[in-house]
Amino acid sequence: MGHDNREDRPWWVKLGLWGLPNRASAWACMSFAIGIALACVAYGFVDMRFFTGGGMVFAALWYWACIRWVDQHGRW
């Protein structure tokens, strides 16, 4: 497959996976972001300010999109 070099990746993939050495760490970060989003939304029923933490779901979506791009266009 193409894009074996990390420098050939689009800027949003490089930024999203910056500092992550492999696929497992990217999945771990995505899972953590989902966990934070769920915890914030759950605690938001106690303190409404925490509902904003549900926005971490967008970080999880970004990780997912980056993982998917590398899986389809390159190698880890």
C-alpha beads as a LAMMPS data file, in Angstrom:
LAMMPS data file: protein, C-alpha beads

76 atoms
75 bonds

1 atom types
1 bond types

-500.0 500.0 xlo xhi
-500.0 500.0 ylo yhi
-500.0 500.0 zlo zhi

Masses

1 110.0

Atoms # bond

1 1 1 0.000 0.000 0.000
2 1 1 1.034 3.614 -0.375
3 1 1 1.819 6.213 2.255
4 1 1 4.199 4.005 4.224
5 1 1 6.063 7.138 5.216
6 1 1 4.412 9.073 8.040
7 1 1 5.405 12.313 6.328
8 1 1 3.100 11.500 3.394
9 1 1 -0.003 11.501 5.589
10 1 1 -2.473 14.419 5.457
11 1 1 -1.969 17.112 8.079
12 1 1 -5.092 16.147 10.030
13 1 1 -3.901 12.524 10.342
14 1 1 -0.414 13.616 11.423
15 1 1 -1.920 15.962 14.004
16 1 1 -4.466 13.430 15.246
17 1 1 -1.890 10.666 15.694
18 1 1 0.952 12.919 16.836
19 1 1 3.072 11.095 19.395
20 1 1 1.182 7.816 19.090
21 1 1 3.545 5.019 18.062
22 1 1 1.049 2.387 16.907
23 1 1 -2.545 1.432 16.222
24 1 1 -3.136 0.067 19.740
25 1 1 -2.242 3.388 21.333
26 1 1 -4.570 5.231 18.946
27 1 1 -7.429 2.868 19.906
28 1 1 -6.578 3.401 23.594
29 1 1 -6.776 7.184 23.186
30 1 1 -10.066 6.870 21.326
31 1 1 -11.488 4.659 24.080
32 1 1 -10.285 7.083 26.732
33 1 1 -11.954 10.000 24.944
34 1 1 -15.235 8.057 24.776
35 1 1 -14.936 7.189 28.462
36 1 1 -14.347 10.833 29.392
37 1 1 -17.314 11.933 27.264
38 1 1 -19.618 9.367 28.879
39 1 1 -18.433 10.200 32.389
40 1 1 -18.897 13.922 31.799
41 1 1 -22.391 13.481 30.421
42 1 1 -23.338 11.190 33.329
43 1 1 -21.978 13.657 35.896
44 1 1 -23.637 16.458 33.979
45 1 1 -26.918 15.411 35.594
46 1 1 -25.356 16.380 38.938
47 1 1 -23.495 19.480 37.778
48 1 1 -24.656 20.840 34.425
49 1 1 -21.246 22.346 33.622
50 1 1 -19.922 18.846 32.950
51 1 1 -22.208 18.334 29.969
52 1 1 -19.658 20.270 27.922
53 1 1 -17.222 17.386 28.446
54 1 1 -19.465 15.360 26.173
55 1 1 -17.714 17.222 23.374
56 1 1 -14.847 14.758 23.842
57 1 1 -16.843 12.529 21.522
58 1 1 -15.500 14.712 18.695
59 1 1 -11.940 13.844 19.723
60 1 1 -12.920 10.168 19.630
61 1 1 -14.352 10.624 16.142
62 1 1 -11.117 12.285 15.035
63 1 1 -9.064 9.351 16.363
64 1 1 -11.401 6.942 14.585
65 1 1 -11.083 8.853 11.292
66 1 1 -7.279 8.872 11.584
67 1 1 -7.149 5.145 12.353
68 1 1 -9.427 4.433 9.411
69 1 1 -7.350 6.602 7.047
70 1 1 -4.097 4.846 7.966
71 1 1 -5.750 1.432 7.692
72 1 1 -6.974 2.257 4.182
73 1 1 -4.031 4.250 2.828
74 1 1 -0.911 3.267 4.697
75 1 1 0.733 1.140 7.296
76 1 1 1.380 1.535 10.968

Bonds

1 1 1 2
2 1 2 3
3 1 3 4
4 1 4 5
5 1 5 6
6 1 6 7
7 1 7 8
8 1 8 9
9 1 9 10
10 1 10 11
11 1 11 12
12 1 12 13
13 1 13 14
14 1 14 15
15 1 15 16
16 1 16 17
17 1 17 18
18 1 18 19
19 1 19 20
20 1 20 21
21 1 21 22
22 1 22 23
23 1 23 24
24 1 24 25
25 1 25 26
26 1 26 27
27 1 27 28
28 1 28 29
29 1 29 30
30 1 30 31
31 1 31 32
32 1 32 33
33 1 33 34
34 1 34 35
35 1 35 36
36 1 36 37
37 1 37 38
38 1 38 39
39 1 39 40
40 1 40 41
41 1 41 42
42 1 42 43
43 1 43 44
44 1 44 45
45 1 45 46
46 1 46 47
47 1 47 48
48 1 48 49
49 1 49 50
50 1 50 51
51 1 51 52
52 1 52 53
53 1 53 54
54 1 54 55
55 1 55 56
56 1 56 57
57 1 57 58
58 1 58 59
59 1 59 60
60 1 60 61
61 1 61 62
62 1 62 63
63 1 63 64
64 1 64 65
65 1 65 66
66 1 66 67
67 1 67 68
68 1 68 69
69 1 69 70
70 1 70 71
71 1 71 72
72 1 72 73
73 1 73 74
74 1 74 75
75 1 75 76
